[in-house]
Amino acid sequence: MADFKAQNENDPLNRTLLNDEGLDPLNPLDLDNCEKEPIHIPGLIQPHGVLLAVTQDTGNLIVQASLNTDVLLGTASEALLGTPMANLVGQDQLDMLLERSVNAKETADLQYIVLQIEVAGELQDFFCILHESEGLMIVELEPASIDQSDSANDFDWIRTFFGRLKQTANRLEASQAAAEQVKEMLGYDRVMIYEFDEQWNGKVIAEAKEEGLEPFLGHHYPASDIPKQARELYLRNWLRTIVDVNYVPVPILPVLQPLTGKPLNLSLSILRSVSPLHIEYLQNMGVGATTTISLIQNNQLWGLITCHHHSPKYVPHRIRNLCNFLGAFFSSELYRRQQLDSYQTELELRTKAMRIVDIFTVNTSSTRVIEQLGEEEQTLLDLMEASGAAVCYQDKLMLYGATPSQEQVRELAGWFAGQAKDYTYCTSRLSLEYEPAKAYKNIASGVIYLALTPGDQNYMIWFRPEVVEIVDWAGDPAKAVIQEKDGMRLSPRKSFEKWRQVVQSTSLPWREQHLNILPQLKSILRGQTENQLRQAEEQALQNARSLRHNEQRYLQLMELSPVAFFMITGDVITYCNNRAQELMAGEQGNTLTGEQGNTLTGEPFLNYVQESYRPVLKQHFLELSRNPSLFVSSRGQFMSADGAALELNLSLASVIHGGRPSIMAVLSPGSTTDAYASATTKLRSYLTTDSLTDLPNRQALEHELEQRWSAPIHQQEPLLMLSIDIDDFHSYNAVHGLKGGDLCIQSVADVLNIIGRSYGAFVARFSGANFILTMAGASAAQAEQLAEAVRQGVYDLQIPRDRFEEEGVVTISIGGLLKVPQPSDRPSDFIAKAEKALYAAKSAGKNQVVFF
């Protein structure tokens, strides 16, 4: 004998559908709680069958029965209550029932069996369906005599159904084939495949119907047509049928089941009575009978097969079960196809995503990144099926396709930075979430935002335009449920005529495949962070070495110079030479410059400046802080430590000392001396030359270009700009060490200096292993000749790349620009274009010259 006690008997039942006060059948439902209507415990069934609730103890007593047992079984319900089930069906048939497992959690688990029951002295066949509900065995019986159909066609139907599905090319064709096959099997007037969206609104995606009926294909139905509690039951009860919409419900007696003291839970009952609202809804549609098959995948209800007939119609159990099976197969087949299509699409998208990721992770130059993004513009747009995109990288904002303006994009990115979760933000209704976006909703109603680095400096945004959609509803969705005039009863809408709605301010929704590749694109974020850290470390190391070189030069100049030098950081003297000590210490100077150390260090420099001259000196300091390239010369009033007035010549320059911005001051009494002139000349030279190569530094290059920029414009003569970079210098440094790298840079600089001077060109060390050569008035032939001479000159040095001379020699790549400057051009534009040509040269194989 089977054990009828469920392992988790309350798990399948969702009691949350009741309101907090519980169920009171005498109180009418109102507009606020219609979604909480407890449709799983109506206390009523449909009249084409009977329902019995039987205890699971040894007595197997009937404790509840539908009021129509006298009609179908020939015995009144009052007479059945409290009697053993064996009295009705016989002990042998009861034993067959008890051997079945009744622990069903969904319709697929229900147990079906044919029983013979004596009615009015004759044995009659009944279809019996078993399941367990909160400790009771539920027995539902339908007269088998209703089933007059022939089972010979079952195999043909299955074979035809499978074959038709396999021949379809897409999910819409498959849905149409399923609708037509189910209509043929069940004989209903109309069969529809109904699909839910994210808000649980439904849409008819396939329809098979009798000629002359109004088409419902493409119609939308509001979520309130199938409320939450109904969808909950569709997940458990996969097939529901209403034989006659105009039926009179049959009560179950007693109302409360004895084990729980609550109404009998009919979640899995095939006879369960339908909500009065739903009955009225069907009557308003002119429907006489229905069958509904749930379409479920991964325990998610995604749609329904809905069958309508305009007169009462009974579908036998055999065909119902067959349709239930075919519905499950159809749902699985569609899901499998969708998964395959999604998988193929996602593979294609991931390939495109990798191309975009490589642009950022392989290249270290922002110029090269920007260039390659331009080349891959279509890939960037196709990646998200977008009409526009914006990429901000290293403070350069690039727009592709149809986008808002640069100013609007930057403001939008700032808003996204505050809204994003895990560096991303996605919406298909931007203007409804961000008020300023209403100004450009026609091109940017849908957006996906991805931050490439923390903050809002580097990011990617994809845009989709507004799609003004015409939605055909089956009746006005605002009137899905209406309140009658007496205010006491709810009623479904009366009209199902096509009602059109214009949906604005939204784009096409972003598909799951697009969102699935965002984690892959986030590798840009990780890669950029790693690159930034590595580049920051390398740059910090180079800066520290450069600063040390410069400080050594400054300190050497100060120590060997016969004039007074001061180093001032934050208005405080941090270092001074012996001559400065002698000058400012006065009478004490000679005794304080020995072993006692420097008494001026740590003192505010203004302590040695007369009151009248302090405002002038402060203004000089302010100018230097704003423009570090300035060199200030003046004459001012100072005083020594003992108060003696001093009239001194003064030169000021901005430098870095101890890693902090500082000011170097040169002071000399009396008229300008040769020593003072020599010291200031050397200081000027140090400020504008590179400490490692003695070439002009970046500051000197920028000053040179600014001073001479107007001449080529006025004279309309071409200006040559060469960007020169040592190939694979990072790996050279790794092999030979920093000192070896310094020697390599010095050797290359010497070649550039010698060749550049021979052509009358200006050569500067721009940064690291990068140099800039510029020359006015060069012809195309001269430019190519000069660039080739430089390339060959470095190659002829034959500097081995490794210690064993197995990896060739050091080479350089050169990017060139020869162009007549226009008034709208700036020197930085020429440098940027020369750098772009440089990276083209490196991409071409290095040791190359490329002109743009």
N, C-alpha and C positions, 0 to 999 in steps of 0.2 A: 504494500500500500504506500502511495506517495506521501511524503511529508509536505503538508500544505503550508507550513509556517514560513513566511518570507524572511529571508536573511536581514533585509533592511526595508521593512514593510512601509516605512514612511518616506523613504528617499524619493520614489517616483512621483509623489503627490505634492503639488505646489499649493499649500494652504495660504500663501501670501496673496492669492487672488481675492480672498475675502477682505472686507474692510475691517477697520479696527474694532468696530462694535459687533462683528459677527453678522450672521445672516438673519434677517427678519423678513420672511416672505410677504408680510402684510404691508411693509413700507415700499412705496414706489421708488424706482431708481431715478436719479436726477442727472443733470448734465455734468455735474462734477464727479460722479462716481460710476458713469456708464462703463468705463473701461475696467472697473473692478467687479462687474457683474459676474457672479460665481457660476459660470456656465457649465462647470464640471460637476456640479451638485444640484441639478434642477429638481430632483425628486420626481421626474416624469420621464416616460419613454414614448417612442413612436408605436402606433398600434399594430404594426404588421408582425409583431413577435411578442413574446412574454419574457419577463425577467424574474429570476429567483435568486435570493441570497441565502447561502447555505453555510452552516457552521462547519468548522474543520475538526471538531472533536469526534469521538467515536459514534455519536448519535447522528451526525450529519443532518441536523434539523433545518427545515426551511424557516427562516426568521423574518424574511421580507419577501413580498411578491407583488407583481404588478396587478392592477385591478381588473385586467382583461383575461385572466386565466380561465374564467368561466366560458369565454367565447372560443378560445383556441384549444384549451385543455379539457373543457367540460367540467371543471371543478372550480368553485368560487375561491377567491384568494383567502377569504376568512377561514375556509375549510382546510386550506393547505398550510397555513401558518402554524408552526409548532409541531408539524408532522415530519417523520423521517423522509429524506429524499428517496430512500429505497421504496417507499410506498408508491411513489409516482412512477419511477423508471425501472424498478426491480433491482435486486441486489447485484445481479451479474453486470447489468449496464452501469450501475453505480460504481462497481469495482473498476470497470474500464475508465470511468471518469477520474477516479481517484489515482489511477496509475499515471495519469497525465500530469506533467509539470505545469502549474498555473502561475508560476512566478514571472509573469510577463511584465515587461516595462514599456513595450510598444506593440503595435498591431502585429508585427512580424512574429512575435512570440506567442500570439494567441493559439489556443488549442481548438481544433475543429473535429467534430465527430458526428455521425448520424445515429440518432436514437429512435427507437420505436416506443410510442406511448399509447396506451389504450384511451381512446376518446369515444364516448357514447357506445362502448362495447366493441369498437373496432380499433385495430392497431394502425397507427398513422406514423409516417416518417417525419422526423424533425431534424433540421440542422441545429447542432448544439455548439455553442462557442463558450469556452471557459477562460476565466482569468481570476486572479486574486485581487481583492481590494480591502485593504486595512483589516486583514484577518479573516475576511469572509470569502468563500468561493462563490463567484458570480456565474450563474448559468443562464445563458440567453438562448431561446428556442425560436426558430422560425419554421413554419410548415414547409416541408420539402416538396409538397405538391405544387407549390408556386413555380418551381424550377421545371420547365418543360423543354429546355434547350438541349441541343445535341452537342456532346463533347467531342465529336469527330473532328471539328474544325480547330480545336485548340492547338494542335501541333502546327497546322498550317499558319495559324495566326502568329505563333511565336516565330516560326521560320521567316514569314513575310516581314514581320516587325524588325527582326535582326538584320535581314537583308537590306531593307529600305534605309535603315539608319546607317549601315556601313557605306552605302552609295552616296550619302549626302556629303557636301563639300564643307559646310560650316554649321554652326550651332543653330542658325535660323532655319536652314533647310532641314536639319534634324528635328527641330521643334515642330515644323510644319508636317513632316512625315509622321511624327508621333501623334499629333492631333488627328490626322486623317485616319490612322490605324485604330486609335481608341474609339473614334466615332463609328467606324465600321464594326468593331467588336461589340460595342454597347448599344448602338442604335439610337443615341441621343440626337436631338435636333442641332445642338451646337456643342463643340468641344474647343476649349481655349487653353493655351499654355500661358500661364500668368507668372511674371517675374517681379520680384521685389527689388526696390532700390535701397540705398543706405538709410533712407528715412521711413522705410516700409511702405511707401507708396507702391502700387502695383501697375504693371503695364502688360497688355496683351501682346505677346511677341509672335504668336501663331494661332490660327483659327481654322477650323473645318466646320461648315454649317450647311443647312438646307438652303436651297435657292429661295430668294424672296425675303430672307431675314436680314435685318439691318446689320452691317458688319461692325464688329467691335475691335477688329485688328488695329493696333496702335493706340487704342484708348488707354487712358490712365485712370486709376482708381485710388482715392485717398486712403491713407493708412487706417483711418477710422472705419473703413468698410470691413477690415479684418483686424480687430483690436488685439492688444497684446495677449490677453488670456486665450483668445482663439488660436493665435499662432503657437502658444505654448502647447495647446492640445494637438495641433497639427503635427507637432514634433513627435508626439507619442501615439496618436491615432492616425495612421497613415492613409486610411481610406474611410471616408464618411459618405453616407448616402441618405437622402431624404426621398422616400418612395412617393409621398403625396404632400406637397407643400401645404395643402389645406387640411391636414390631419387634425384630429382632436387629441391632444396629449393624454396619456394614460398615467394616473398617479401610481406611486409605489407606496405600499402600506407595510408597516407603519413608516412615517416620514423619517424618523431617526433610526439609524442602525444601532443595534444593542451594544456593540463592543466599544464604540466611541462616543455615543450620545450625540452624534452629529449626522447631518444628511449623508446618505450613501454616496460615496465618491464614484462617479461614472466616467472617469477620464478615458478608460479603455473600452467603454461599452459601445457596441455597434448599434444599439437601439436608443441610445441617449437622446432625449428630446432636445430640440434646437432652441436657441434664444428667440423669444418672441420678436425682438428687433430684427433678427436675421430673417425670420419667416416673413415679416412685413416687407422687408427689403426685397425678398424674392418675389413676393406677390406684386409689389410695385413694378418689378421688371417683367411681369407676366410669365414667370417661370412656374411650372407645375411639379417638377421633380429634379433632383440634382445628385450628382456623385462628384466627390472631390478627392483627388489623389495627391498626397504630399510629395514634393520633390526635395529631397534632403541629401546633403553631402557633408561629411565631417561634423555630423550632429548640428548642422546649420540648415534652417529652412530657407531655401533660395527661391522657391516658386511652387505653383500648384498646377495640376491638370484639372480644370473645372468643366464639368459637363452639365448642360441645361436641356431640359425637355419641357415642352409646353403643355403636357398632360401628365398624370401620374404614371410612374414607370418603376417596376421592380427589376433589379439586377440580381440574378442568382449568385449564391456564394462562390460557386466554381469560377464564374467569370469575374466576379469581384476580386478573388484571390489572384487570378491570372493577370488582371489589370494592375493589381498592387505590385506583382512581380515585375511586369513590364515597365511600370513607372520607376521602380528602383533601378532596373537596368538602364533605362533612358537617362535617369539622373546621373548614374555612374559613367555612362558613355559620354555624356556632355561634359562632365567634370574631367574625364580623362583627356578628351579633346582640348578642353580649355587649358589643362595643365601642359599638354604637349605644345600647343600654340604659345602659351606663356613662356614655356621653357625655351623654345626657339627664339622668340622675341627677346627674351632676357639675355640669351647668349649673344645676339646681335648687338644689343644695347651695351653689354659688358665689354665687347670688343671695341665699340666706339668710346666707351668710358675710359678704357685703358689708353687709347690714343691721347685723350685729353689729359689723363693723369701723367703720362710720360712727358708731355710738354712741360709740366711744372717740376717734375722730379728729376728729369735728366738734365735740364738746362739750369745753370746758375745765374745767367744773365737775364734781367727783366726785358731787355731789348729783344733777345732771342725768343723769350716766352711770348711776347706780344706779336712778334713776326709770325711765329708758328700758329698762334691762335687765329690770326687773320687767314692763314692758309687752310685751317681746319674749321672755318666758320660754319659751313654746312653740316659738318659732323657735330659741332657744338649745338646747333639748332635741332638736328635730327635726334640727338641724344634724348631730348625730352619732348620731341614733337612740338617744338615751340616756334613761334613766329618771330621772336626777338630774344636777345640775350645781352647781358651786361657783365663785364669782367673788370674788376678793379684789382690791380696788382702793382705793388710798389708805388702806390699813389697815382697810377696812370689808369684812367677809366676808359675802357673801350666798349663801344656799343655796336651790336650786330643785329641786322634786321630791323623790325618795327619795335621801337622802345620809347619810353618817356625821354625827356631831355636829360642832359647830364646833371643839372641841378636837381631835378625831380628824383633821379635815380639815387643821388647821394643822400637826399633827405629820406627817401624810402629805406635805404640801407641802414641809416641811423635808427629808424623805427624798428626794422627787422632785428637789429642787434639787441634791442631790449626785449623783443618778443620771442626770439628763437629759443628752442630747446635742443640741446645737444648740437648746436651750431646750425640748425636747419629750421625752416619755416615753410609751410605749404598751404595754399588756399586757392579755391577757384572762384572766390567772391571777394576780391581785395577791397573794392570800393565800399562794401558793406562793413568792413572791419577797420579800414583806414580812410578817414574822411577825405584827405587831399587827393586820394586816388580817383575820385569821381571825375576829376579834370581829364584823366587819360584812360578811363575804363574801356574805351573802344579798342585800345591796343594792349591793355594790361589789367584784365580782370582776373586772370589766373597767374600765379607766380610760384616759383620754387626758389628759395634762397638758401645758399650754402656758404658759410664763412670759411675762408681758407686759412685764416689765422685768428686767434682771439681778438675781439674788438671788431671795429667796422672798417678797417683799412684795406683788407684784402677779401674779396668775396666774388661769388658768381650768382647771377639771378637770371632765371628763364621766365619769359613772358608769353602768355596766351591771350588772344583778343577776346572781347565780349562776344558771346554767341547769343543773339536774340532768338530764343526758342519758342515755337508755337506748340503748346501742349494741349492735346485734345483729351478732355476729361469726360468720363461717363457721368454727365450731370455736373452741376456746380459743386466743387469740393467744399466750398464754404457752407453748403447746405447738406453736408453728408448726414448730419443728424439734426433734426429740428424739433423744437418744443411745441406741443399742441397748445391751442388757445387757452385751455383750462389750466395750463402750467403744471399739470400733474403727470403728463406722460410724454415720453420721448418717441419720436417717429423717424424712420429713415427717409431720405429724400424721395419725392414722388416721381421726379423726372430723371431719365437716363439719356436724354438727348445730348448730342455732342455739345460740349461747352468748352470754348477755346480760351486759353490763358496765355498771355505773353510774358515770358520769363526774361528779365533783363539783369544786367550787372553781374552775370556769371559767365565763366568760360567752360569749355569742355572739361570734365573732371580729369584729374591726374590719375593714371592707371597704376595699379600695384607694381607693375614692372619698373615704372619710372622711379617709384619710391624705393624699390629694392636695390637700385644701383647707387643710392646716396651713400651707403657705408663704403662702397668702393671709392667713390669720389672723395670721401673723407680722408683717404690715404694721402691726398694732396696736403691736407691739413697736417697730418703726422709728418709727411716728408718735408713740408715747408718748415715746420718747427725744428726738425732735425737739421735741415740745411741752414736755417737761421742760427741755430746754436753753433754749428760747425763754422759757418762763415764769421759769426761774431767772435768765436775763439781765435780764428786765424787773423781776423782784422785787428782784434785786441792785441795779439802777439806782434803783428807788424807795426801797429801804432806805438806799442811800448818800445820796440826796438828803434823806431824813428825818433820817438821822444828822447830816448837815451842818447842817441847820436847827437841830436840837437842840443840837449842839455850839456853833453860833454863839450860841444863846440862853444856854447855860451860860457860855461865855467872856465874853459881854457882861455877864452878871450878876456874874461874878467880878471883872471889871475895874472896874465902876462901884460895886461894893459897898464900904462902909467897914469891913466885917468880913472876917476871914480865911477864904479858900477854898483847899482843896487838892483836886487830882485824883490819886487813888491807883490805880495799875494793877499788879496782881501784888505788892502790899505795898510798891511803890516810888512815890515822889512823881514824877509825870510833868509836873505843872504846878501853880503856885500864884500867887496875886496878890501885889501889893506889901504889902498889910496882913499876909498870912501870913508874908512874908519878914521884916517888921519884928518880928512877934510871936515867931518862933522863932529868929531870928538873934541876939537879945539885943543886947548892946552893939555888935555888928558890923553890926546891921541897917541903920543909917542910911548906912553907907559901902558896903554891898554891893547896894543896890537900884538903883544907877545903871547906868553903861555896862558894869560887870563882869558883869552878868546875875544870874540867880537861882541862888544857891549851894545851895538845897535840892533842886533838880531832880536826880533820880537817886539820892537818898538814901532808905534804907528809912524809912518813916513811923514804925516802932516805935522808931527811934533817938531820937525826940522824945516818947516815951511812958514814964512812970515804970514801973519793974519791977512794982510792985504792981497797976497798972491794965492791964497788957498782956493777961492772960488774959480780962478782961472785954471788951476791945476786939476780941480775936481771935474771941470768941464772937459779937459783933455782926457782924463780917465774914462769919462762917460763916452766920448767919441770913439776911443779905442775899443771899448766893450761892444759898441754897436758895429764897428768896422775894424776888425783885427788886422786888415791889410794896411792901415794907415801907419805912417811914420811921422811923429810930431817933433818939431824942433822949435825951441823958444828960449827966452832968457827971463829968469825970474829971481825973486827975492827969497832967500833961505836964511837959516841961522844955525849956528853950531850948538853943541850941547851946553856950552857955557854962555849962550845968549849972544854971541858975536854975529852981526849982520853979514850976510854973504850974497853977493851978486854973481849968479852962476849961469853959464850956458847949459841948456837942458835938451836932451833928446830922449823920446819915449817910443817904445815899441811893444806890441802885444806878443807874448810868448806863452808856452806851456812849461810849467816848472812843477815837478813833483806830481804830475798828472792834473794840475789845476791851472785855469787861466791866470796868468800873471802879467806884470808889466816890468820890463827891463828899462831902467833909467840910467843915462850917462850924464854926468855933471862935470863941469870944468870951469874954474875961475878965470876972470880976465877975458881978454880977447881970444878968438878961436885959435887954437894951437894946432900944430901938425899932428900931435898925438891924439887930440880930440877928433880932428877930422878923419884920421886913420881909423879910430875906434868906431865912429859912427858909420863910416863906409863899410867896414867889415860887418857891422851889425845889420846894416841894410842888405848886404849880400847874403848873410845867413838866413834872413827872413824870406828871401825869394829863391833860394837854391835848395836842392835836395841834398841832405847831409851825406847820403851814400854815394851818389853819382856826380855831384857838383853840377848837375843840369838844373835849369830852371824848374821850380816845382809847380804844382797845380795852381797855386795862388798867382804865381808870376805869369803862367799861361793865360789865365783868365784876364789879368790886367793887360797883358800884351794884346789880346784880342779886342778888348774894350777900347783901348787906345787907338788901334789901327783899323777898327771895323768900318768906319765911315769912308775910308779911302777907296776900297774896292767897289763900294756902292756908287760913289760919285764918279769914279773913273770907269765903271762898268767893266772891270777886269776880273777874271776868274780867281777864286781863292781855293787853294789846295789844302785839304785836311786829310792826313793819314793817321789812322788809329793802329798802333803796332803792339802786338802782344806775344810774349814768349810762350810757345806751345807747351802744354802739359807741365807748367812750372810747379804746380803743386806736387806732382810725383817726383820732379827733380829735387825739390826741397826735401822730400821724404828720404831720398837716397843719400844726398850729399850733406844734409843738415843745413841749418840756417846760415852758417858762415859760408858754406859752399854756394848756397843760393845767392848770397850777397855778392860773391865774386863773379857769378854768372851775370847778374844784373849789371854790375860795373863794366864787365867786358862788352856786353851788348850796348850799353849806354855810350861807351867810347866809340864804337863803330857808328852809331847814330849821330853822335856829335861831329865826328870827322866828316862823314858824308854830307850831313845836313849843312854844315858850314860851307862846304865846297859848292853847294847849290844856293847859298844865301837863305837857307830855311831856318825857322825857329823850332828847336826841339826841346821838349819838356818831359819830365817823368810825371805821368798823370796819377798813377796809383799802382802799388804792387809791382807786377811785371808788365805793366801797360804804359806805353809812351804815346805822345801826340807830336806829330810834325806838321807844321803849317807854313805855307809859302804863298805870297801874292803874285799874280801875273804869270803863273805857269801855264804853258800850253799843254794839250792832252799828251803829246809825245814826251814832253819834259816830265810830266807827272808820272807816266808809266815808267820812264827811264829811271827816275829818282826812286820810285817804290821798288823796282827790280834791283837797283844797286844796293838798297838797304837790305832787302831779303837775301841777296847773294853774299853781301858783306858779312852778315851774321853766320850764314851757312859756312863760309870760308874759315871762320874761327875754329871750326871742327872741335867744338866743346863736347866731349862724350857725355851721353845721357846717364850712363852707369859706369861704375868703376872698372868694368871688364870690357867696355866698348862693344857690347853685344846688341845694344838697342839703338844704335845710330847716334846722331849728334843733335845738339840743340838747334832748333829752328824757330822762326817767327812767322806769324800770319799777319797780313796787312789788309785793312779795309780802307778804301779811299773814296773821297768825294771831291770832285772838281766842278765848281759851279760859281756863277756870278751872283753874289748876294743881293737880295731884294730888301727894300726898306722894312718889310714885315718879318724878315729873317732875324734870328738872334744867333750869337756864337754857339750857344748850347744846342741849337737845332743842327748846326753843322757837325758838332761832335757826336750827337746822337745818331745821325745818318752814317757817319764814318764808322761808328761802333756796329751799326747794323750790317754794313758791308764786311766788317771784320768777322762777325759770326757766320756770315755766308762763306767767307774764306776758310774758316775752321771746319764748317760743315762739308766743304768741298775736299777735305783731306789734309788740311794744315799745310804749312810751308807754301802758302798760296797768296796771291794778290788778287783782290776783287774790288772793282770800282762800281759805285752806284752813280 
